[in-house]
Structure formats: C-alpha cells, structure tokens
Amino acid sequence: MNALEHPDAAAQALAAIPFLAPLAPVDLAKLAGVLEDHWFDAGTVVFEAGGKGDALYIMREGTAERRVAGSRIGLIAPPEVFGELALLTDQPRSSSVVALTPIRVWVLPQNRVQMLLRAEPELLFDMSRAIGMDLAKARHALGEVQRELDQWVMERMAALPPEQRSLVEAVALFEAVPRRVLARLAGMADAGAMPDVAGMGPLLQERDGQFAVPAAIRHALLRRLEAQDRRQGIALHVRDVARDLEHEGDQPAAIAAYRAADAEANAQRLLAGAPRSAPGLDSPTGNVAGALAAASRKRTAAWRRTTGMALALMPLLFWSMAPPPGLSAAGWHALLALVAAAILFATEALPEAIVALGLLGVWVVGGVVPARAALDGFATQAWVLVLAVLTVGVAVGNSGLLYRVALLALGRKPAGFARRCLTLALVGTAVTPTLPNATSRAALAAPMVREVAEALGYAPGGRAATGLALASLIGFGQMAGLFLTGSSVGILVHGLLPPELRREFDFGGWFAAALPLHAVLFVTSLWAVFWLYRVDDAGLHGGDRLALQRAVLGPMRRTEKLCLAVMVGLIAGFLTEPWHGIHGAWIGVAALVVLATGGALDTTMLRTGVNWPFLVFFGVITSLATVFQALQVDAWLAASLAGPIGAVGANSLVFCIALAIVGFALSFVIRWQAAAPLLTLIALPLAGAAHVNPFVVALICLVATQVWFLPYQSTVYLAFYHGSGELFTHRAARALAWLWGPLVLLAIAAAWPVWRMMGLVW
C-alpha cells in the first residue's frame, strides 16, 4: 500500500474488484496482507511473452496494452485482472504487457493465487469464464487473420517451381528438419550440396543449423494439404527417406523423419536400440522420477501395513496361554489386545479410529467384556463434551474471529520482534480453551501466522519468520495442557481420572494446578525463541499492510459477535460449574444450539469440520479405562510395577522427572493422541506409591508426550508447519525442538515446590 494512501481508500479499491467479489471480508483481509503495490512508468514492460507465470496482476490506475510479436491485441484498464492464463495452464506467458501510461498494479504471487483458488473454487470459475470470453474474441480475430494468411501462402507457393513447392510441403511435416534430411528430401545424395533455401524464403528458413517452415505458415500449409487429401502421400515419401537414412546408419536423422511421417512405432524401435547419449535423441516423455517416487511410497506404505499387521498378531498368539499370577484370563486378554493395538498405533499400519474399533471387536468377540461395557466410553458426559467443544471450535474458526483478534493484538503502532512473538503466543494461549483440538487449532492458526509474517515483511525461511512461527506454535499448540478444554487429548486424559478427581479438577481446578508448570514452560520457551531467532527488524514494521488488512476486515460481523459471546459464555460456564452444578458437556450443547440458531453453525460444518475419527478413538480409549478397572488390570499393573518404582518412588520429584523421560521415549513410537492416554493408564496406579496426586501424573503424561524432537512425532507441529505453507524449515526449527524436552524437565522441577504447597505432591 502506498504510504500516502489511506487504508480505507485502499480497502474500498480492493473490495471493488469484480474478480474478488466472492471473497468473505476475512479472506479479503488475508489477501490484502500479501498484495505487493507496484508502479510502472509509461513504456515499461510489465512482463514478456514466453516468461514464467509467477504472479497475478490487478490493474489499479492507468492503461496498459497486450502485445504479441510486437502487435497490440488489447488494452487493460482498472480494475481488470491480467496474467492469469499462464498461472492456470502452467505454461509460458502468451503475450507481453506494456504500460501505455504510468500504471499502478497490485501483484499477487503465484503460491497465493493457488491457495486462493483452492479455498474459493468459485474464483476459478469466474477466472475461467473471463479467459473464455477473451479466447472467443481472439478466435474470431484469428479466423480473419487465418483466412488472409492462407490466401497469401497459396499465392507464394504458386509462384515457386514445382520441385521447390514439393520440398516446402515435405518440410512442413517437420517442426525443424536436419540438414541431411533436407538434402535427401531435395533428392541430393550429398548433404553438403544444399538446395537454394534463399530462393524459397520466407516459406523456408534456416535456424541454428536446421531448417524449418515458420510456424504460422507451416500450419497454413498443413491445413491446405489436409483439405486436398495430399498429406498422406507426402508422408509416404518422407518415410522412404527415413528408411534410406536408417540403412545408412544415420539413426538420429531417420528418427526425425519417421516422426514427421507419423511412423512413431519405427522411431521408438530405433530409440530402443540407440544409446542414451546419441545426439538428436529425446528421452521418452513422462515424469519417470515422479512415477518411481510414487511407486516407492506405495511400496513403503504397503510394507508398513503388512509389517504392522504381522507384529500386531504376535501378542494374540499368547491368547490361550495361562495368565500371569494375580491377573484374570479376561484381564490377560484385554492386556494382549491393548498391546496389539499399541503396535498398530506405533507402526501407523491402519488409521487410529480403525484400530480403536478393532480393539472393541476383539473385546466383545473374544468374550473379554460385554458389548455394553466395551462401549461405555461413548455414553459418558466427557464424550459429549468433546463433541460439543470440537464443534464450537469449527464455528469459531470459520467465523474469522481468530484472525481479527490477531490483527487487533498486533496493534496499530510498529513493534519489535520480541513483542510480536509474545503477542501471537499470548493470543494463541488465550484462544486455546475455546478451540479444543490442538492439531486443528494449529492448522487454523498457521495460515494466519503466515499472512502476518508476510505483512510484516518477514521473508519465508528467514530467522524472523521462523521465530514468529515457533512463538505462535507455543501459544496455539504447546500450551494445550494448561486448560481442561485445551485439547481433546487432555479431555480424554481427564476422563481417565477417578470420578472424585474429575470433580475436583474441573476447568478452574485444572487451570490452577497446571499453571505452575505451563507458566515456566511458556516463559522459558519464548525466551529461547527470542535468543535463538533474534533479528534486527528495524524498518520491517509492516504497519501499512496491517492497517490495510484491518480496514478491509471492517467492523465485526454478526457471526463473529455471536461466536465471541458464545466463547465468553462457554468459559464462564466452565469456571462456574462448582456453583451451578451443570456439567460442561451440557453447557457445550447449549452453546451449539445458540450457534446453530444464530446461523454460525450448519450441517456442513458439523459433517466435515468435526474430527469424527478422533471421537471414535476417544470413546474407545475412555472405555479402556472402564474395562481395566472392571477387570482389575490397573491394580495388577500397580502391584507388578511397585518394585521397579521403589527406587524412584521415594522421591516424588525424581518420579515426576522419570515419568516425563518415559513419555519422551514413548513419543518416538506412538503419537501424542495415543501415547498420552496409554501412559496415563499405566502410570495412574503408581501415583500413590510415588506420593504424587494422580492429576499430576496425568498432566505430566499429557505434556511429556507432546514433544517433537523429530517432526514426525507431533501432529500439532506438522499441522502448523504445512498449514503455514512451510513458512520455516525443519532444520531451522530443530534448535527449539531439541531444547523443548529439557525445558519440560525444568518446568516440572520448578513447579514441584508449588505443587507441594498445594498438596499435590508430598
């Protein structure tokens, strides 16, 4: 945006562009953050024909013209969009654009155009319709030119002697004819004795040692030969020449002649026997490397699936074995089924939801528990709560409220790098309890962070962009354990606690107990970001773009206001649950009713936005706790592990640190969504012997398994990385990733004295 232009004026100009009319205000605001404002003087070439289509242009002021081969074919005036054909076809630009007067344009980079078209398919239809209209006009004009050209070619051909006329017609079958082939077509045995090409100009011309009929004239000649039904006869003559050249051992020339004569089978036969380095040969078309890579990925996936299934069957081989002392046969079978499921989780042989349903099937068909007990997790208030808060998160994410909050939080005045990182981390932390799926929250926030980074002038892949992204990841992803509704995994872990502890550690109780650990983790990790990725960003304030984005966004819409009110009411309802006694699940259901009534939630959002596979997984894992308690598997695990934990159980801090390290190790083989509840199930029976409240055990299991020493370990990190359009690299993020584990241990050690004062450890 021009520094002298008021943001409101630029916003009105942007909103007036017909091409962008289908966009919602929030999408238009995101777009405004990446538009580049350019001026071109009169006579300046904006782009050349044949160049790469790397951007879309929107004319704001002035007039330009399209040119092909130096001739004007059309004018461009505001608010016309140009440069779109090369983007859609991924072909070189078909025309040049030259400024007739001083012009001002908005430039939208190619990657942003592609993202925009994926998000708004209607724009693709509008763009295609506009291109179709232009093509219709061009075809009409081309028809007139073609008739004139055909007449001119016929006159020039008629003026040639018969032998030259026949030679030009034969050469018209080639895009470019080698010297030796041209000599043979002219009936000359010696390639050095060339026909008089100058006498056939401009119908036949020499270029870089080869000869060709200019493209427009060539097509005119081919149309004439087709109309007179003479092309096949000329092709037979060219095929005879190709056969002679093959017998003489000149394979490159023979292949060129065979292809011109439409004898592709003969050309491929020669290619199959020719060395790869033979001059003049083109390798077969097709993305061989891409096909090989795709085939390799399929083989890897098939190998992983087969290996995972085979390994998962191994524990079931012990099904008929006598159970260990102190464990019932049903408990032994439940434990074996869980081990088999854990193997499938670790190898990712099957989707998690399918594995969870398979676990249900083994329980019921194997006679471990009745179907009613196996499905107990789906009949809990916790399952309804997860469904409700996930759906509320979908509505809030679609409303654009999150993007508005980020823009407002960044302020109207330029700020330094550290303040911007802190702002986005705080915004992410603030919205965490209202968007309970951490992976989805990261995926929603990531594009917004990229928009902000680009608006601030931070180059993708640079230190500033990486630091801003990782600070946002801390707030939007890694602070999930601070709130009961910060993640669906957290709600799942909460559901594994005994009923009396679930009542004690409701929304407010959870927050108070989790705050000491997360406050230390938040401060130390942000300090690490400031130190690892510090930059001197003087002059990179991006204030103009942020102001334009706020102006384009305009006042809050009704759906945003409704979502904001519902979010405030939802949090208030959770916090006051000890007074009114209404479980959070039903407060969430009430929020859904309000959102649906107000038009902020519809069936499509419910069907496509909610993570239903996770809800299936959640219900089964919650049932697992019930099954273990009913079969006394948890008591058997506690008794079996009492000896090994004796060495560390005498000191609650040592136990907490050891439990976190186990969580780190488990995260290498099982993802967070499965690792946290599985580790919680195993560790909860040990809490009493280790002098630790079961809530602290569950919290440490939740936080310790949410690491990403390697990218594949965390779906939250991967969702943020890919959602940001790879704003940063894995290599650049590695420093903070490796530091995260020690910071978690430091936070546990720092929180331990506070927990002791709170009576959570002793």
N, C-alpha and C positions, 0 to 999 in steps of 0.2 A: 504494500500500500504506500502511495506517495505520502511523504511526511507532511505535506501541506493539505492533504485531503482529509476531511473529517470522516471518522469511521462510519457515521450514519449514512453519508452520501455513498461511500463505497459499498455499504451493505445494501442500499437500495439498488445500486447498479448491478450487483451480483444477483439479487432476487429478480431483476427484470429480464434475465437471460432465459429465453424460452427453453433451451436445452436442459436447464437445471430446475425447471418448474416442478417436476415430480418430487424433488427432494424435500424432506421434512426440515424444519429450521435447524435441528441439532446436526443433521447430516451436512447441511449447507455451511454451518459454522465450522465443522471439522474440515470441510473442503477449503474454507477461507484461510485456514492456517497454513496451507501448503501452496497456495497460489503465488506465483512469482510475478511481480509487476515489472514490465519491460517497456522502454521507449525505443523506437527506431526512426532515424531520420529519413526524409524523402530520398528514394533511390536505393535504400538499403535492402539487401536480400535477406528476408527472414529465414528461409531455408531453401535449399536447392533440390531440383528434381534428381532422383537417384539416391538421395540421402536416407539415413535411417529415421524411421518414425519414432522419435524418442519423447514426444510431448504433444499435447493438445493445446491449441491456441484459441483464445476468446478475444475478439476484437472489441476494444472499449472506445477508442477515439481514432478518427482519421479513416483513410481509404487505402486499400492495397489491391493488387491485381494478381491473378494466377497466370502463369506463363508455361507453355510447353514449346520447347525448341525455339524459344525467343518470341513466340507469338502469344498475344493476350487471348485468354479463353474465358475470362470472367473477372468481376470485381468483388471485393469483400468489404463490407461496411458493418458498423456496430448494429446489433450485438451478435453478429454471425460467428459461428464456430468453424475453425478450419484446421487441417492437419489430421483429421480423424480417420481417413481412409487407410493410411499406412499403419495406424495403430490397430485397426480391426483386422487387417489382412496380414500383418507382419511382413509386408513387402516394402521395397524401397519407395520413396515418395514419387508419385507420378507427375507432379508439377512443381514448379518453383513459385514462391510468393515474394513479391517485391512491393515495398511501400511506395505508393504514389505521392502521399503527403506524410508529414510526421504522424506516426501512429503510436498508439498505446495499446498493449495487449496484456492479458493475463495468461500465464503459461502454467499448464498443469502437467507434471511429469508423468511418464508412461506408467510407472508402477501404481500411481494413484488413480489413473484412469481405469486400469484393470480392476483395482479394488472397488472403485465406484460402480463399475458395470456389474461386478459380481453381487454387490449389495443391492443394487437397484436395476434389475433386468429391464424395467420399463424404459430406462435411458437408452439401452442398447436398441430397443425397438424404434425409439424416436430418432436415434442417430442413423440407423439403417434406412429409415424412411426418408430422411433428408438426403442421404447418399443416393438412394434410389431415384429421387427426383432429379438430382444433379446428373446422374447417369442417363436418365431418359432424355434430358436436354442435350447431353453430349452425344448420345447416339443419333439423335435427329440431325445435329450438325455434322456428325461423322458420315452419315449417309450421303449428305450433299457433297462433302469433300471426296468421298469414295467414288462416287459416280464421275466426278471431274478427273480424279486420278486414273480410273480405269480407261477413260477416253484418251487421256494423254499417253498412257503406256501403250495402248493399241496403236496409236499414231507413231510412236517412236519405234516399236517393234516392226511395224510395216515398212519403215524406212531402212531396216537392216537387210543385208544379203541373207539368203536362206540359211547358209551354214552358220552364220553368226546368230541368227534368230534361234536356230535349234540349240546352239551352245548355251545361250542365255536361259532358255526354257529348262535345260537339263540342270544348270547350276541353281535354278530357283528351287530345286528339291532340297538343296543343302542350306544350312544356316551359314556355313563357311566351308569352302572346298579347298583341300590341299592342292599345292602346285602340281604334283604328279597326277592327281586325279583330273585336274583341269586339262592337262596336256592330253590325257587319254580320251577325255570326252571330246576334245577337238580333233581326235584322230592322229595325234602325234606320238610316236614311239619314244622320242627323246624329251624328257621333262625340261631340258634346257631350251628347247625350241618352243617358246610360248606363243600363243595366239596374240594378236594385236588387241589388248584389252582397252587401250585408249580409244580405239575406234568404236567401242561398244558403250562408252560412258554416256550418261550416268547410270545405264542399266546394269553394268558390271564394273565393280571397283575392287582395287587391291587394298588389303588392310593387314599389316603385320605378317607379311609373307603368305597370306592366304587370300582367297578371292571370294566375293560374295555379291549377291544382288541386294541392294538396300532393302530394309525390312518392309517398308510400305509398298515398294514396287514389287517385291517378292510375293507378298500376299495378293496383290492385284493380278500377277501372272498366274498364281495358283488358282485363283477364282476363275480366271479365263480358261485354264487347262481343264478344270473340273466341268465347267459349263460345256466345253467342246468334247468332253469324254476322251481326252488325249493323255491324261496324267499317267495311266497305267502303261501305255505304250512307251512313254519316255522312261518310266521306272524300270521297265524290262531292259532297255538299253543301258541304264546305269548299273543294273545287276550284272549284265555281261561284262562291263568294265571291272566291276568288283571281283568277278570270278577270275579274270585275267590277272589282276593285281595279286590275288591270293596265290595263284600258281607261280607267280614270280617271287613270292615270299615277302611281299610288302604288306604285312598284316595291318598296320595302322591305317594305311590308305584304303585297304579292302574293307575294313570295318566301317570306316566313314561312308564309303559308297554303299555298302549293304544297308546301313541305317537310313540313308537318304532314299533308298529304293524300297523302304518298308520291309526289308528282309531281316528282321530283328533276330530270328532264330539263327541265321547264319552268322550274324555279328556275335551273338552270345557263344556260339560254337568256337569261334576264333578266340574270344576273350577267355574261355575256359582253358584253352591250351597256351595262352600267351603269358609271359612273365608279367608280374605286377608292375614292374618298372618300365615296361615298354612305352616308348614315347607316344603321345597322342591318345592313350587309352584312359578312359574314365572308369573308376571303380563302380560297381553296381550301386544304384541309389538305394537309400534306406538308412535309417539310423541304426546301424548294426550295434554300436556300443550301447545305445539305449535299450535295444531289444535284449542284449546279453545281460545288462544290468537288471532289467525287469525279470528275466528268467532266473537270474541268481537270487533275487529277492523272493521269488515264488518257491524256489528250492529251499532257501533258508527257512521260510515260514513253514513249509511242509515238514522239513526236518525237525524244527522246533515242536511242531504239533505232534508229530509221531513220537519223538523222544519224551515229551512231557506226558503223553498218554501212557507210554510204556512204563515210565518211572512211577506214575500215579497208581498203576495197577500193582506195583510191588508190595505196598503195605497191605493191600487187600488179600495177598496170598497168606497172610497170617490170621485170616478171619476165623478159621476153625481151631486155632491154637488156644490153649488154656490161658486165661487172662493172668496178669501178674498178681501176686498176693495183695489182697485188700481192694481189688477192683473187680466189679461185676462183669459178667460176659457182655451185657448191654453197654456198660461203660467202656469196655475194651473195644467193642465195635465202633462206638461213637468216636473214640480217640483215633482209631485207624482211618476212619472216613475223613476225619479232620486233617490228618497227615497227608492223605492222598489229595485232598483239596488244596492244602498248602503248597504241595509240589506243583499243581496246575497253576496256582496263583504266581508262584515264583518263575515258572517257565513261560507264562503267558501263552500256554498252548491253546486255551479257549478263553472267551470273554468271561470276566468275573461273574457276571449275572448268570451265565450258563453253568459255571462251576458251582455257584451257590444253589441253583435249582437242582443240579445233580446231587449235591450233598443232601438236600431234602429227600430226594428219591431214595438214596441209599439208606437213610434213617428209617423211612417208612417201609420200603420193600424189604429191607434187611431185618425188620422187626425190632429195631432199636427203641423206638418210641412210637406212640400212636400219631396219626396224622394231625390231630388237634394240637398235640404238644409240639410237633415239628413246625407248625405254622403259627405258634404262639406270638412270635415277634411281629407278625403282621396285624395283630389285634391289640397292639399297645398304643398308648397315647403318644409315646415317643415317635412311632412311625407316622402318625397323623401330623405331629409337629414338624417333622422333616418335610413331609409333603407340602404343608402349608407354607413354611418359610422358603422352600425352594421356589414355589410358585410366586410368592411375593417378590422374590429376587428377580424373577423373569420380568415381571411387570415393571419394577423399578429400573432394570437395565434397559428395557425398550423405551422407557419414557424420555431418556436423555437427561434425567436429573443428575446422574453421576457426573456427566461431562460439564454441566453447568456449575456444579459445586467445585470442581477442579479449577475451572476458569476464574470463578469468584475468589477462591482461596489464593490463587497466584497474585491477586491484587492488581491495582492499576498502575503502580509505580515499578520501575525496574528493580530487581532484587538480585542478590548474588547466588552463586551456585549452591552453596550450603543451605540457604534459606529455601530455595526452590525444592531441593531434595527433601528437606524437613517438611515443607508444606504438603507435598504429594504423599509422603509417608503418613502424615497425620490424617489427611483426607482418607487414605486407604484404611487406616485403623478405625476411623470414625464410621465408615460405611460397612465395616466388616460384619457387625451383628445383624445387619439388615439383608445381606446377601450371603446366605449360609453355605453355599457350595464354593469352597475355596478355589477349585480349578475353574469353575465358570466365572467366578469373580475376577480372577486373574485374566481370563480370556476377554472379559468385557472391558477391563481397565487398560489392557495392553495397547489397543489401537488409540485410545485417548492419550496415553503417555507418549506415543509416537507423534501424534498431532501436536502436543505441547512442545516436545523436543524440537520438532521442525519449525514450529512457530517461534521458538526461542533462538533459532539459528544453530542448534547443535547438530553437527553432521552425524549421520548414522555410522556406527562403528567407532566413533571418537570417544575420548575419555569422558567428556561431559555427558554425552548421550548414554553411555554405559552406566555412569554414576547415577544419573536421573532415573534410569530404568530399574536399577537394582534397589535404589531407595524406595521406589514405588512398589517393587516386589515385596520388600519388607513389610510395608503397610498393608497392601492388598492381599498378600498371601501368607507371609510368615507370622503374622500376628493372629492367626486363626484361633489359636488356643487360648487367647485372652478372654473370649466370650463363649458362653454356652452355645449360642447360635452362630459362632464364627465359622463353623464348618459342619457339614453333615457328618463327618467322621467324629467330631467332638460330641455331637448329639448321640452318636452310636456308642461311643465310649462311656458317656454319661448314663446311657441305658443299661450298661453292664454293671453299674454300681448297685449295691443293695438298696432296697426301697427307701430305708430311712436316710441314707446318704444322698439319694436323689432329691429328697425333700429338703435336706439341709443345704445342699449345693445347687440351689436353683439359679436363676440368672444372676441375681445380685451376689449370692454366696460364691458362685463360681468365679465371678469377676474379682471379688475381694481376695480370694485365695490364689488366683492365677496372676494377679497384678505384680507381686514382688518379682517373680521370675521374668515376666514379659517386660517390665519396666527396664530392668538391667539389660535384657536382650535387645530391646529397642534402642536404647542409648548407645550401647557398645557397638552394635552393628551399624548404626548410622555414622558413628564416629569413624568406623572402619571405612565406610564408603567415602566420607569426606577426605580421609587420609590417602586412600588408595587411588581415588579418581579425581583429586582436586585439580582445578583448572583456573586459569586467569580468564574470566569471561567478561572482562570489561568491554563494553560495546556490543555484546551479544545479548541484549535485553529482550529483543523481540516484542517490545511494547506495542508497536503499531499493529502487528498481526493479532496479538491478544485482544487489543481494543476492537479490531475489525470482527474477530470471532464473537466477542460479547455483543457487538452491535447486530450482527447477523442473527444471533440466537434470539435477540429480542426479549420481551417480557416472558415470565413463566407462563406456560400453557396450563390449561385446566387439568390435564392428566398429570403433569409434574406436581402441581399443587396437591392433587389428590394423593399421589404416591408419597409426597413429603408428609402429609397429615397422617397417612396410614403408618408410615415408618415411625413417626414420633409416638403415635398411639400404641404401636406394637411394642416398642421398647418400654414405654411407660407401663403397659400391661404386664410385661415380663417382670419388671422391677417391683411392682406392687402385688405380685402373686401371693406373698405371705399374708397380705391384708384381705384381699377379696376371695382367695381360695380357688380361683378358676385356673385350671391347668393351662399352660402356654399353648397346648395343641388347639384348644377351642378359641383362644384369643387369635391364633393364626387363622383358623377357619373363618372367624368373624371378619378378619382383615381381607380374606379372599372374597367374601360376599360384598364388602364395601367396594373393593377394586372392580369386581365384575359389574356391579350395579352402576358404577361411575364410568364404565367404558374403558378402563385402563387394563382390563384383562379379558381375553376372549378364548374361545375354544382352541384356536390355532396355537396360541402361546402355551396353553396347558398341554396340548398334544406334542408339540415339537420343542418347547423350551425346557420342560422339566426333565431332569435326568432320571428317567424311569429305570434303566438298568441298575443305577445305584440304589434306588428304592428297593428293588428286588434283593440286591446284595445286603442292604441294611436290614430288611426283615429277616433274612436267613441268619445273619450273624447275631442279631438280637435273640432269635430263637435258640442259637447255640448256647448262650448263657443259661437259658432256662433248662435246656437239655443237660448241660453239665451239672447244674445244681440238682436236678431231679435224680440223676444217676450217680451223684456224689463224685464225679470226676474231679471237680475242683478241690475237694477235700483230699483226694488221693494224691493229686499233684503237690498240694501243700506239704503233705506228710513225706512224699518222696524227695522233695527238694529242701526239706528242713535241714538236713545235714550239710549239703553244699553251701547253703546261705549262712550257715552258722559263723563262718569266718568273717563275713561282711555284715551280717545282720546285727552284730553287737553295736555297730555304729550306724545310725540312720543316714548320716551324710555319705558314708562310704557306700552304703546300699543304694542310695539315690544315684550316685555317680556311676556305680557299676551297672545299674539298670539302664541308664542313658547310653552307656557304651554298648550294651547288648542291643538296644534299639538302633544305634548306628549300624551295627553289624547286620541286623535283620533287614534294614532298609536296602541293603545291596541285593537281596534276593526276593524280597516281597515289597510291593509298593505300599505307600502310606495308607491307602484306604483299607488294605487288608492287614498290614503289619501292626498298626496301632491297636485295633481290637483284639487281634490274636495275642499280642504281647500282654495286653491288659488282662485277658482271660487267664493267662499263665501266671502273671505276677500278682494279681489281686489276693490269692490265698496266702501269699508270703508277707503281706503288709503287716500283719500283727506281730509276727516274729521279728520283723525288721524295725519295729517301733515307728511305723510310718502310717499315717492315715491313708486308707485306700484311695481317697481322692487324689492325693499327691502322687501315688503310684500311677493312677490313670492319666494325670496331667503330664508326668514325665514320659510315659509311653507315647502320648499324643505328640509332644514336642520333639522327642528324640528321634522318632521315625520320620519326621518331616525335614529331612536333610537332602542335600543334592551335591555330595562330593563329586559325583558324576551326573551328567544331565539326565540320564535315563531314570534315575532314582525317584524323581519328583514330577508328577503330572502337573503340579501347580507351576513349577519353573518352566516346564516345556510349553504349557499353555501360554504363559506370559511371553516366552521367547518367540514362539511362532506367531502369536497374536500381535506382537509389536512389529511384525514384518522384518524380523531379525535386525532390530534396532541396534543390537550389540552382538558380540560373538561369544561362543562358549569359552574361548581362550581368554577373552577379556574379563569374563565373569568368574573365572576359575579362582582368582585370589580370594574373593569373598566366599565362594563356595567352600573352599578348603578351610577357611577361617571360621565358618559357621559352627562346626562341631565344637571346637574349643570355646567359642562364645557361649554355646548352650551349657557346657560344663561350668563355665564361670558364672553364668546366671543362676544355675542350680545352687552352687556354693554360696553365692551372695544372697539368695532367697532363703536359704536354710535357717539362719538366725531369726528371720521374720516369721517363718512358719513355726519355729519353735515357740516364739512368743504367742502365736495364735493357737498353739496346742495341736498343730497338725503333725509335728514330729516330736519325739521325746527321747 
